[in-house]
Structures are given as C-alpha cells and as structure tokens.
Amino acid sequence: MRIDLHTHTTASDGTDAPAQLLAAAAHAGLDVVGVTDHDTVAGWTDAIATRPAGLTVLPGAEFSCFHTAPGGRRISMHVLGYLFDEHDPALQAEQRRLLRSRVERGRRMVENLVADGWPISWEQVQAMAGAGAVGRPHIGRVLVRAGAVADVSAAFRGPLSGRGKYYVPKQDTPVFEALRLIREAGGVSVFAHPLAHRRGPVVDDEVIAEMAAAGLSGIEVDHPDHDADDREHAARLARELDLIPTGSSDYHGANKPVRLGANLTDRDSYERLIAQPTARMPIAG
C-alpha cells in the first residue's frame, strides 16, 4: 500500500482544492491520503465526496502548537490529529480561535510589509486565500505575483522568515492541551516533523517522552524536512517510546516543491494508527 498521511488543500495553505488533491493522489498511485489542513476541517466534506474509487481518505488536521522550554523560550510545534469527532465542542472552539488568530496575524504581517514599501495589500492576500485559512504562503504568492520575490520559497527565506522583522507569531495551542483536545474528541495524534531544525528550534527528547505519556500515538519519521540523521533519531524514539512511526510528503501543491507520496507510511503503522480504540474509521473509496 502507498500511504501519505500529511497533505494540505486550499482549505488552508495548499494550492489544490480538495477534489484536485484527491485526483492527484489517485494519479500518484496512493491508496490512502490524509487530508490535514492547518487548524481546520473545512476540506473534509469535499475530499470525501470526491474521492476516486479505490482511494481511502484519512480525515485529519494539523494543529498549530507550542511548548515553552526552560528559560521561557517558546518552541513552535505541529501535531497531526486524525479521525476525531469534528463536531466536538471544545475542539471546534479552539479551531475557531486559531483561525481568527491566523487572520489577525496575516493582516499584521501585511501591514508590516506595506509600511516598508512592499507592493502588496491585505485585500490581495484575502483574495488569494479565498475561503481558506490565511497563512504565510498566501502572502508569499502575492509577493511572487507582484514580482517582489522569485517564488514562495524565496519569500520564506526573505521577507516572511520567522527570524525577520515582518514576522508575527501565531497564537497557537499549548501542545499538551492539543493532545488532550484530540484525545477527548476520539482522535489519535502524531507529532509532525519533530526534528525539522531548518524550521527553527525543536523540543528535546524528554518533551517527546512526556507527550507520549500524555497520549501521543505516533511520530512522523520520514518527512522532507528530516535528513538521514533526523530520521534515524525519530525512528529510535518511536521504538523506545512505543510510538507509531509515520511518513508523509507534507504536500502543499505549488507552494512547496514536494510531490505527493514523496515519503510514505508503511501498512503496519497505518493499521496500528486506525486501530486505536477511540478512532473513527477512515473513509474508503
């Protein structure tokens, strides 16, 4: 089986509509695709309704989280939640809060850029995002369209860098709170790209052990932002902490040069993930 458990649509910061993602997944020869937009389940309905025969949809979301390390340093993290009850009141309330904060953060970043003469506007970014959750890739695409940067990757290395003066942090969920919300909504959780140092600071192994004790089900081992040493490290943690190892593309369409199925989850890991006692069933094609 070819299983890719981490993808994004236009419901957040991907460039493929849910139906386009499902068609692309079938064309790529996938058997299972996880639809995991940032902090929203808005793409689930269209993805499930348009799934091609033979393709299974694993509904999920990528939760924007943080952990405060000793000394007060705030570390950004992402947790993939799968097969939870999307109507759970507490989880819905937190996703609404996160989406509101994304809009406010995007607006403030655009204001910072405009104040320095970058040739974009908030209205252009809103139009680029459409009904999706506003994210930095939407700002990046507007910068590309304006001729201010060569591509979205260049925008992230330059004006949209998390270390730059235009950056505004998101109002994310404390990671242990996110694990609780996913668990109480009946879902299962996987720590996304835990060792992606190029994105910024990462938590240490002791925090991951605490997450496992708090109900974390899995850890993303094979990811485009993990090098060989990172993958070996994550695989060792999976063995030591009895976490389910997964692999994925983290596909964003044209926003990132990564193809569907670039990394995969093996069948045994997938079956362990969906066999968790609280999980709802995937949607088979």
HELIX and SHEET records of a PDB file:
HELIX    1   1 PRO A   18  HIS A   27  1                                  10    
HELIX    2   2 TRP A   44  ALA A   49  1                                   6    
HELIX    3   3 PRO A   89  ALA A  115  1                                  27    
HELIX    4   4 TRP A  122  ALA A  129  1                                   8    
HELIX    5   5 ARG A  136  ARG A  145  1                                  10    
HELIX    6   6 VAL A  152  ARG A  157  1                                   6    
HELIX    7   7 VAL A  175  GLU A  184  1                                  10    
HELIX    8   8 HIS A  197  ARG A  199  5                                   3    
HELIX    9   9 ASP A  205  ALA A  213  1                                   9    
HELIX   10  10 ALA A  228  LEU A  241  1                                  14    
HELIX   11  11 GLY A  253  ASN A  255  5                                   3    
HELIX   12  12 ARG A  267  ILE A  274  1                                   8    
SHEET    1   A 7 ILE A   3  THR A   7  0                                        
SHEET    2   A 7 VAL A  32  HIS A  38  1                                        
SHEET    3   A 7 THR A  56  THR A  68  1                                        
SHEET    4   A 7 ARG A  74  TYR A  82 -1                                        
SHEET    5   A 7 VAL A 188  PHE A 191 -1                                        
SHEET    6   A 7 GLY A 218  ASP A 222  1                                        
SHEET    7   A 7 ILE A 244  GLY A 247  1                                        
SHEET    1   B 4 ILE A   3  THR A   7  0                                        
SHEET    2   B 4 VAL A  32  HIS A  38  1                                        
SHEET    3   B 4 THR A  56  THR A  68  1                                        
SHEET    4   B 4 THR A 173  PRO A 174  1                                        
END                                                                             
